[in-house]
Amino acid sequence: MDNTAEIEEEAMLHDIASMLATFVNEESNLIPILQMIQEKHHYLCVRALQMVAKHLGMSSSEIYGVATFYNQFRFYPPGKHQIKVCLGTACHIRGGDIILESFERKLEIKPGETTPDREFSIDRVACVGCCALAPVAIVNDTVNGHMAPSKVEGLILGFEIEKEREKREKQ
């Protein structure tokens, strides 16, 4: 973990410690606590799960078992650019799995993961309600319909060009 990530995680853990103080030490508070952490910090790190376990008097493995049961929780920090690939029925039939594989190959990560530079994260989602546009990928809350592998390449290239432009402007 680089120094910036360590500083961010320490700040997050400090914040979680103060939030935990508002919860009674009862197992029934587990899901609300995890949801609160996820809502504010966008993921559950191992040390946060350990803090929750200690606060509730449970084992870390029990906390992890509950958290992994629900797919609303993520265990890696999300990327700057969040990509959600729809795998609902219409998207699946029209090649949603191929679109997901294209993002995986291009970014070299799997669903639920974030690139090492924290630029991108990929998630698979159920129907997003845009079946007429299938297959669909939502990138930073923008719906991209009629996706094709070439569009995947274009989206990623666009972000890389934007990053380069920002880098040059700072110099």
N, C-alpha and C positions, 0 to 999 in steps of 0.2 A: 504494500500500500504506500503510495507516495505521501509526501508531507501534507499537501493540501487535503487529500482524502482523510488523513489521520486527524487533522484539525477539524474538518467538517464532522467526522464521526464523534469526536469528543464533545463538540458543541451540541450535537444531536442527543448524545447520551445524557448530558447535563440537563437538557430540556425535558427529556423523558423522565428523568429522576424527579423533576419538579411536578410533572403531570401525574406521575404515579402516586404522589402524596395526596392527590385529590380522590383517590379510590380506596375504598375499604378493602382490607386483605381477605377477599372472598373469591373462591374459584369462579363464582357466577359472573365476576367482572372480567374474566379473561378475554372474551370476544370483544367487549366494548373497549378494553385497553388496547388490544391489537389493532382494532379499527381506528382508534384515535391516533396511534403511532403511524399507521399506514396513511391516514388522511393528511397528517401534518408533514411527515418526512418521506412519504412515497415508497418506503420499503421497510422491512424488518431485518436489521442486521443481527448477527449471532449474539453480540454483547447486549443488545436490547432485549432479546429473548431471555437471556440469562438474568437480566435485571427484573424482568416480569416474573420469572420463575421464583426468584428470591423474594420478591414483594408478596407473591401469592402463596408462598410456602409449597411450591410444586417443583417437580424436577424439570430441568431444561428439555429433556426428551418428551415429557408430556406436553409442554408448551409447543415444541416443534411439531409434534404429532398433530395437534389441533390446528396449528397454522398451515401446515401442508395439506390438510384435508380440504380447506377452502381455497379455491383459485382466485379469490379476491386479494390474497396476500402475495407480495413479491419479496424476494430475498436478496436482490441486488439493486443498487441505486439505478433508477431509470435514466436513460440517455437524454441528452438535450433534445433529440428528435425521436419521438415515440411513434413506433410503427405498429399498427394493429391490422392483422390480416384476417379477413372474415372467412370462416370455414363453415358457414351455415349451408343449408341444402343447396340453394341456387348457386352460391359461390363455389361450393365443392364440385358440383356438376360441371361448372364452367371453368374449372382449373384453378381454384383457390389454392390447392395444395402445391401446384407448380409455382404459383406466385410466392407462396411462403418459402419454398425451396430456393427460389431465385434470391430472395432477401437473405436467407441463411448463407448461401454460397457467397454472395457479394460482400456481406458484412462479417462472415466467418464466426457467426454466433447462432445459437439455437433459441427457440421461443422461451421467453422468460429471462433471457440473458441481456447483458449490455456490453457494448464494445469496450475494450480496455481504456480507450480515450474518453469514454462516457459520452460519445457523440450520438450513438444510436442504441435503441433497445427494440426488441421485437416481441410481440405477443400474438397468440392466436386467440380469436374471439368467435363467439357464436354469432348468429344473425345480427346484423346492424340495421336491418330494415331498408336496405337499398337494393333489393333483389333484382330490379330492372337494370341495374348497373353492374351486375355480377360479371366477373369477380371484382371484389372491392378491397382496397387497402386504405385505412385511415392513417394519415401521416400528419402529426401535430394537429389533430382535430379537423383536418381537411379530408373530405371524402374523395378518393381517387377511384373512379369507376372504369369498367372495361379494361382492367389491368392486363398487362402482358409482360413477359420477361424484359422486353426492351424498355418498357416504361419504368420498371424497377431500376434498370441501369441509369436511365435519365434522371429519375428522382435523386438517386444517391450522388450522381455526378453534379447535379444542381447544388446540392448542399456542400459538396467539396469545393466547387467554384466560389460559392458565397463565403465559405470559411477562408479561402485564399485571399479574396477581395478584402475581407475584414482585417486579415493579418497585414496586408500591404498598407491599408489605410492607417493602421496604428504606428507604422514605421515612420 
